[in-house]
Amino acid sequence: MNGARAGMFEKVLIANRGEIALRVLRACREMGIATVAVHSTADEAAMHVRLADESVCIGPPPAAESYLNIPAILAACEITGADAVHPGYGFLSENARFAEILAEHGIAFIGPSPEHIRVMGDKIVARRTAAELGIPVVPGSDGAVATLAEAEKIADAMGYPVLIKATAGGGGRGMKVAADKAELENAYLTARAEAQAAFGNDEVYIEKYLDRPRHIEVQIFGDGKGHAVHLGERDCSLQRRHQKVWEEAPSPALNAEQRVEIGAIAAEAAAKMGYAGAGTVEFLYEDGHFHFIEMNTRLQVEHPVTEQITGLDLVQEQIAIASGAPLRYRQEDIRLAGHAIEVRINAEDPRTFAPSPGKVTTVHVPGGLGVRVDSAIYGGYVIPPYYDSLIGKLIVYGKDRIECLMRLKRALDEYVIDGVKTTIPLFRRLLEEPDIQDGLYDIHWLEEWLGQKPET
Ligand code: ADP
């Protein structure tokens, strides 16, 4: 079968590793596109390298010298003749300069324009842009807060608690809460120091700290020519240290009208911007109100729950749009059906969350109706200590939330990963909790529960 179509890429280089490299590879295969894997010397035996049509070693284990090494990735494109790059998530996926450099070399970046990456990568500019596009934002400072005195003035006017956030923030870093005036100085200085260390940029701003919100995000797709659709929302409120551990779609907290309303706001904003490709507009939701926090200009870890309830392949859609194809769906063509939950299987101690790299001796993945495992590990694989600890995602789909929870339970019971510690036991325990069964949780629920249940 010849999958080639006019204008479609012939060879895609996947600038990532682990489960997401495999995810992109699968989409390319189904579209008849050849694949190039890149890898560090620590990943020579990785599954994405084994399965790709070609592979190129791009450097030593530290990500800064391999997966973030733009000249090496560019050289790999030139050597293999790749005509497009998919960045996955993390690494170079939100690096506007990388997208520009690829364009300068006639290579397509499978993602939005460098301009949109840049606008949304600066959280202050992103807030301003969102507000201009008609998206409700969290109350906060108009721009950067340059001095402690200024921070005090704004916090006094807005009322405590407040959150100091890094303009360049990501991954929950450079974020500090001040419950009252006495805590402000420490929060302000710590957030700046953390931001400087993590991002090389200590600029911060202030937001009202919402008390008990849920994290609800909308998946959008734009064609870059003024058309955009939304694919419903994901609820990612179960978090530890501002990092998601469990995601579901639809959100147990929204009704059909709220879903349509917030989806339309996000899609209209994307259309007005002329946004191209996949994006996620993230909100905190409290007392019936949505507040924008940020927009991610890339594929998200949790995209599979949206795929399960829409029946669409988001990576294939990204590739199609990047090749210049129009949006293949209008809003009325998108049907949301059933319920999906994703849990993140990390190689970590389920009690202390300390990383647990090393050799995986046995893997048995669950199967059956409505069960999907996105993972790149195999029996005998050695998890290197250099990268994040996500080793798999278990995604279950059911006609409703109850079926989905029962299926998740039985799938977790089937899942065997021996040799390293994983977060599988954490999810088994969570499923016993009435609040989880009822969908009654906010962004603080998990940390409070972990605090009360040290034996977990
Ligand atoms: P990052 O880019 O570092 O992930 P986000 O702005 O997306 O930062 O926020 C990550 C998480 O931090 C949110 O999901 C939420 O749990 C918490 N958070 C962010 N802003 C606020 C706020 N104003 N009030 C309360 N919690 C917040």
Residues whose N, C-alpha, C, O or C-beta is under 5 A from the ligand:
A	BS01	ADP	V138 L163 G169 G170 G171 G172 R173 E207 K208 Y209 L210 H215 H242 I293 E294 I443
